[in-house]
């Protein structure tokens, strides 16, 4: 589970600086909400197409959700894509990549609370509370590290929208857990991306939004392709993790998002001195400790005894592991190429 979670969080963490770079490339102003929605919509429509095509090729059959899942796909599109990223793109235009990364970290704690108290898909334990608080302490430590270099100013359009985006993401994570019981998570992700992307694109076009292609058009195309890959890979893997694991065990890995986001924002946006300090290492240690605390079960519970026979749940998990391995190999090959280097070189 750790490998898939880390790949997802690394991709999501890289989205913070990439969106900032995209605003500069396509000349999208902070006050131009319509163009921000158009930028987001194009990204997610392309992401949905990538998920559908890739998984159709992997399964050797067209990827389609079940008829009875149509309502879930639409709800998920409203929560996870249209709703979450409506606020996220507006907020990131008015907040720094570092601050946005930190605030997004609070979504992990919100996700666990929603899963326990609203969806009631699991129960709260001392271990979950302790692990969540330790991981969140790592997120707070990242904020402390910059001293005067990190603004603590809170604005509704900036940090406020980022926080609302985190709340929407928390609801969508618990909803995926419920909807994914009887549906392929890849089908849910792919089609909700397309529908949510159409919604965001429509808002952008109706609002008069536009994107100005940079002089070197390949930079804009490459950035959009990479950002679509972020969504296609990260959400497909994450949805599978949520289907076969408790929400709290998966959600706590989300504490890696802000740490990765801060580090990459510092590198790409020219704030390296802000990230590579002792506090960064301390934050990573706390985040790692939080993950271990929430996921630790003890040897007896993990092995289940020598006479344990694999049941339907184990077979489903094995099937998931095989699919996730195939997907991770492909995505890793792409990431090991020149994509990231080119995107980071756009600045």
C-alpha positions as CSV (number, residue, x, y, z in Angstrom):
1,X,0.0,0.0,0.0
2,X,2.9,2.4,0.8
3,X,4.2,2.4,-2.8
4,X,0.9,3.3,-4.3
5,X,0.2,6.0,-1.7
6,X,3.6,7.5,-2.2
7,X,3.2,7.7,-6.0
8,X,-0.2,9.4,-5.5
9,X,1.1,11.9,-3.0
10,X,4.2,12.7,-5.0
11,X,2.0,13.5,-8.0
12,X,-0.4,15.5,-6.0
13,X,2.4,17.4,-4.3
14,X,3.8,18.3,-7.7
15,X,0.5,19.8,-8.7
16,X,0.9,22.9,-6.5
17,X,3.9,24.3,-8.3
18,X,2.7,23.1,-11.7
19,X,-0.6,25.0,-11.4
20,X,1.4,28.1,-10.5
21,X,3.7,27.6,-13.5
22,X,0.6,27.0,-15.7
23,X,-0.9,30.3,-14.6
24,X,2.3,32.1,-15.7
25,X,2.6,30.2,-19.0
26,X,-1.0,30.7,-20.1
27,X,-1.1,34.3,-18.6
28,X,-4.0,33.6,-16.2
29,X,-4.4,36.4,-13.7
30,X,-5.3,35.9,-10.1
31,X,-8.7,37.7,-10.6
32,X,-9.6,35.8,-13.8
33,X,-11.7,33.0,-12.3
34,X,-13.2,32.0,-15.6
35,X,-9.8,31.3,-17.2
36,X,-8.8,29.3,-14.1
37,X,-11.8,27.1,-14.5
38,X,-11.1,26.6,-18.2
39,X,-7.5,25.6,-17.3
40,X,-8.8,23.1,-14.7
41,X,-11.5,21.8,-17.0
42,X,-9.2,21.0,-19.8
43,X,-6.8,19.2,-17.4
44,X,-9.5,16.9,-16.0
45,X,-11.2,16.1,-19.3
46,X,-7.8,15.0,-20.6
47,X,-7.1,13.1,-17.4
48,X,-10.4,11.2,-17.7
49,X,-9.7,10.2,-21.3
50,X,-6.2,8.9,-20.2
51,X,-7.7,6.8,-17.4
52,X,-10.4,5.3,-19.7
53,X,-8.0,4.6,-22.5
54,X,-5.2,3.1,-20.3
55,X,-7.5,0.9,-18.3
56,X,-9.4,-0.3,-21.4
57,X,-6.1,-1.3,-22.9
58,X,-5.0,-3.0,-19.6
59,X,-8.2,-4.9,-19.2
60,X,-8.5,-5.5,-23.0
61,X,-12.1,-4.4,-22.9
62,X,-13.9,-1.0,-22.9
63,X,-13.9,0.6,-19.4
64,X,-17.5,1.4,-18.5
65,X,-19.3,2.0,-15.2
66,X,-22.4,0.0,-14.4
67,X,-25.7,1.5,-15.1
68,X,-26.6,1.6,-11.4
69,X,-23.4,3.6,-10.8
70,X,-24.4,6.5,-13.0
71,X,-25.6,8.5,-10.0
72,X,-22.5,7.9,-8.1
73,X,-20.3,9.0,-11.0
74,X,-22.2,12.3,-11.2
75,X,-22.1,12.9,-7.4
76,X,-18.4,12.1,-7.4
77,X,-17.8,14.5,-10.3
78,X,-19.5,17.3,-8.4
79,X,-17.6,16.6,-5.2
80,X,-14.1,15.5,-6.3
81,X,-13.6,17.3,-9.5
82,X,-16.0,20.2,-10.1
83,X,-16.4,21.2,-6.4
84,X,-12.9,20.4,-5.0
85,X,-11.0,22.0,-7.9
86,X,-13.3,25.0,-8.3
87,X,-12.2,26.1,-4.9
88,X,-8.6,24.8,-5.3
89,X,-7.8,26.7,-8.5
90,X,-9.3,29.9,-7.1
91,X,-7.4,29.5,-3.8
92,X,-4.1,28.7,-5.4
93,X,-4.3,31.9,-7.5
94,X,-4.5,33.9,-4.3
95,X,-2.2,31.9,-2.0
96,X,1.4,30.7,-2.2
97,X,2.2,27.1,-3.1
98,X,3.8,26.6,0.3
99,X,0.7,27.8,2.3
100,X,-1.7,25.9,0.0
101,X,0.3,22.7,0.6
102,X,0.1,23.2,4.3
103,X,-3.6,23.9,4.5
104,X,-4.3,21.0,2.2
105,X,-2.7,18.8,4.9
106,X,-5.7,19.5,7.2
107,X,-7.8,17.5,4.8
108,X,-6.4,14.2,6.1
109,X,-7.7,14.9,9.6
110,X,-11.1,16.0,8.1
111,X,-11.3,12.8,6.0
112,X,-10.9,10.6,9.1
113,X,-13.5,12.5,11.0
114,X,-16.0,12.4,8.2
115,X,-15.4,8.6,7.7
116,X,-16.0,8.0,11.5
117,X,-18.8,10.4,12.4
118,X,-20.7,11.0,9.2
119,X,-20.4,8.0,6.9
120,X,-19.8,5.7,9.9
121,X,-17.7,3.3,7.8
122,X,-15.2,2.8,10.7
123,X,-14.7,3.6,14.3
124,X,-12.3,6.0,16.0
125,X,-9.5,4.5,18.0
126,X,-6.7,5.9,20.1
127,X,-4.2,4.8,17.5
128,X,-6.0,6.8,14.7
129,X,-6.2,9.9,16.9
130,X,-2.6,9.7,17.9
131,X,-1.3,9.0,14.4
132,X,-3.4,11.8,12.9
133,X,-2.2,14.3,15.5
134,X,1.4,13.3,15.0
135,X,1.1,13.6,11.2
136,X,-0.7,17.0,11.5
137,X,2.1,18.2,13.8
138,X,4.5,17.5,10.9
139,X,2.3,19.7,8.7
140,X,2.4,22.5,11.2
141,X,6.2,22.2,11.6
142,X,6.6,22.9,7.9
143,X,4.8,26.2,8.4
144,X,7.1,27.1,11.3
145,X,10.2,26.5,9.3
146,X,10.1,29.5,7.1
147,X,9.9,32.1,9.9
148,X,9.1,35.4,8.4
149,X,9.3,33.9,4.9
150,X,5.9,32.2,5.2
151,X,2.9,34.4,5.5
152,X,0.3,33.5,8.1
153,X,-2.2,35.9,6.6
154,X,-5.6,34.2,6.0
155,X,-7.8,35.4,3.1
156,X,-11.2,34.0,2.0
157,X,-10.2,33.8,-1.7
158,X,-6.8,32.3,-0.9
159,X,-6.4,30.1,2.1
160,X,-10.2,30.0,2.7
161,X,-10.9,28.5,-0.7
162,X,-8.0,26.0,-0.2
163,X,-9.6,24.9,3.1
164,X,-13.0,24.5,1.4
165,X,-11.3,22.4,-1.3
166,X,-9.8,20.2,1.4
167,X,-13.3,19.7,2.9
168,X,-14.7,18.7,-0.5
169,X,-11.8,16.2,-1.0
170,X,-12.5,14.7,2.4
171,X,-16.2,14.1,1.5
172,X,-15.2,12.6,-1.8
173,X,-12.7,10.1,-0.2
174,X,-15.4,8.7,2.0
175,X,-17.9,8.6,-0.8
176,X,-15.4,6.7,-3.0
177,X,-15.1,4.1,-0.3
178,X,-18.9,3.6,-0.3
179,X,-19.4,3.9,-4.1
180,X,-16.4,1.7,-4.9
181,X,-17.8,-1.4,-3.1
182,X,-19.8,-2.4,-6.2
183,X,-17.9,-0.5,-8.9
184,X,-14.4,-0.5,-10.5
185,X,-12.6,2.5,-9.0
186,X,-10.9,3.2,-12.3
187,X,-14.3,3.5,-14.0
188,X,-15.4,5.9,-11.3
189,X,-12.3,8.0,-11.6
190,X,-12.2,8.1,-15.4
191,X,-15.8,9.1,-16.0
192,X,-16.1,11.5,-13.1
193,X,-13.0,13.3,-14.4
194,X,-14.6,13.7,-17.8
195,X,-18.0,14.9,-16.4
196,X,-16.4,17.2,-13.8
197,X,-14.0,18.5,-16.4
198,X,-16.9,19.3,-18.7
199,X,-18.6,21.2,-15.9
200,X,-15.5,23.3,-15.1
201,X,-14.8,24.0,-18.8
202,X,-18.4,25.1,-19.3
203,X,-18.1,27.5,-16.3
204,X,-14.9,28.9,-17.8
205,X,-16.3,29.3,-21.3
206,X,-19.6,30.8,-20.1
207,X,-17.6,33.2,-17.9
208,X,-15.5,34.4,-20.8
209,X,-12.3,32.6,-19.9
210,X,-9.5,32.1,-22.3
211,X,-5.9,30.7,-22.3
212,X,-3.1,32.4,-24.2
213,X,-0.7,29.8,-25.7
214,X,2.9,30.6,-24.8
215,X,5.4,31.3,-27.5
216,X,6.9,27.9,-27.1
217,X,3.6,26.0,-27.4
218,X,5.2,22.7,-26.5
219,X,5.7,23.9,-23.0
220,X,2.0,24.5,-22.5
221,X,1.0,21.2,-24.1
222,X,3.6,19.3,-22.0
223,X,2.4,20.9,-18.8
224,X,-1.2,20.1,-19.5
225,X,-0.3,16.5,-20.4
226,X,1.7,16.1,-17.2
227,X,-1.1,17.6,-15.0
228,X,-3.6,15.3,-16.6
229,X,-1.2,12.4,-15.8
230,X,-1.1,13.6,-12.2
231,X,-4.9,13.2,-11.9
232,X,-5.1,10.0,-14.0
233,X,-2.5,8.1,-12.1
234,X,-2.9,9.5,-8.6
235,X,-6.7,9.2,-8.3
236,X,-6.9,5.8,-9.9
237,X,-4.4,4.4,-7.5
238,X,-5.9,6.2,-4.5
239,X,-9.4,5.0,-5.3
240,X,-8.2,1.4,-5.4
241,X,-6.4,1.9,-2.1
242,X,-9.7,3.3,-0.6
243,X,-11.7,0.4,-1.9
244,X,-9.6,-2.3,-0.3
245,X,-8.4,-0.5,2.9
246,X,-10.0,1.5,5.7
247,X,-10.3,5.2,4.9
248,X,-8.2,6.2,7.9
249,X,-5.3,3.9,7.0
250,X,-5.2,5.4,3.5
251,X,-6.0,9.0,4.4
252,X,-3.1,9.4,6.8
253,X,-0.7,9.0,3.9
254,X,-2.2,12.3,2.7
255,X,0.1,14.0,5.2
256,X,2.8,13.5,2.7
257,X,1.1,15.8,0.2
258,X,1.9,19.1,2.0
259,X,5.5,18.1,2.7
260,X,6.1,17.1,-0.9
261,X,4.2,20.2,-2.1
262,X,6.3,22.5,0.1
263,X,9.5,21.0,-1.1
264,X,8.6,21.0,-4.8
265,X,7.1,24.5,-4.5
266,X,10.4,25.7,-3.0
267,X,12.4,24.1,-5.8
268,X,10.2,25.1,-8.8
269,X,9.1,28.5,-7.5
270,X,12.5,29.5,-6.3
271,X,12.1,29.1,-2.5
272,X,14.7,26.5,-1.9
273,X,16.1,28.2,1.3
274,X,12.6,27.9,2.8
275,X,12.4,24.2,2.4
276,X,15.8,22.6,3.1
277,X,16.1,23.3,6.8
278,X,16.1,21.2,9.9
279,X,12.4,21.7,10.3
280,X,11.8,20.0,7.0
281,X,13.5,16.8,8.2
282,X,11.5,17.0,11.4
283,X,8.3,17.3,9.5
284,X,9.1,14.3,7.3
285,X,9.9,12.3,10.5
286,X,6.6,13.2,12.1
287,X,4.6,12.4,9.0
288,X,6.3,9.1,8.7
289,X,5.6,8.4,12.4
290,X,1.9,9.2,11.9
291,X,1.7,6.8,9.0
292,X,3.3,4.0,11.0
293,X,1.1,4.6,14.1
294,X,-2.2,4.4,12.1
295,X,-1.1,1.4,10.0
296,X,0.6,-0.7,12.7
297,X,-1.4,-3.8,13.6
298,X,1.0,-6.1,15.3
299,X,2.5,-9.4,14.0
300,X,-0.4,-11.6,15.1
301,X,-3.1,-9.6,13.4
302,X,-1.1,-9.1,10.3
303,X,-0.2,-12.7,9.8
304,X,-3.5,-14.1,10.9
305,X,-2.0,-17.5,11.8
306,X,-0.5,-20.3,9.7
307,X,-3.9,-21.9,8.9
308,X,-5.5,-18.8,7.5
309,X,-7.1,-19.4,4.1
310,X,-7.6,-16.7,1.5
311,X,-11.2,-15.7,1.2
312,X,-13.0,-13.4,-1.2
313,X,-11.6,-10.3,0.4
314,X,-8.0,-11.6,0.1
315,X,-8.6,-12.6,-3.5
316,X,-10.0,-9.2,-4.3
317,X,-7.0,-7.6,-2.6
318,X,-4.6,-9.8,-4.6
319,X,-6.4,-8.9,-7.8
320,X,-6.1,-5.2,-6.9
321,X,-2.4,-5.6,-6.1
322,X,-1.8,-7.1,-9.5
323,X,-3.6,-4.3,-11.3
324,X,-1.9,-1.7,-9.2
325,X,1.5,-3.2,-10.0
326,X,0.8,-3.0,-13.7
327,X,-0.4,0.6,-13.5
328,X,2.5,1.7,-11.2
329,X,5.1,0.2,-13.6
330,X,3.7,2.2,-16.5
331,X,3.4,5.4,-14.6
332,X,6.8,5.0,-13.1
333,X,8.3,4.5,-16.6
334,X,6.7,7.8,-17.7
335,X,7.9,9.7,-14.6
336,X,11.4,8.3,-14.9
337,X,11.7,9.9,-18.4
338,X,12.1,13.5,-19.2
339,X,8.5,14.7,-18.3
340,X,9.3,16.0,-14.8
341,X,12.6,17.5,-15.9
342,X,11.0,19.4,-18.7
343,X,8.1,20.6,-16.5
344,X,10.6,21.8,-13.9
345,X,12.6,23.5,-16.6
346,X,9.7,25.5,-17.8
347,X,10.3,28.1,-15.1
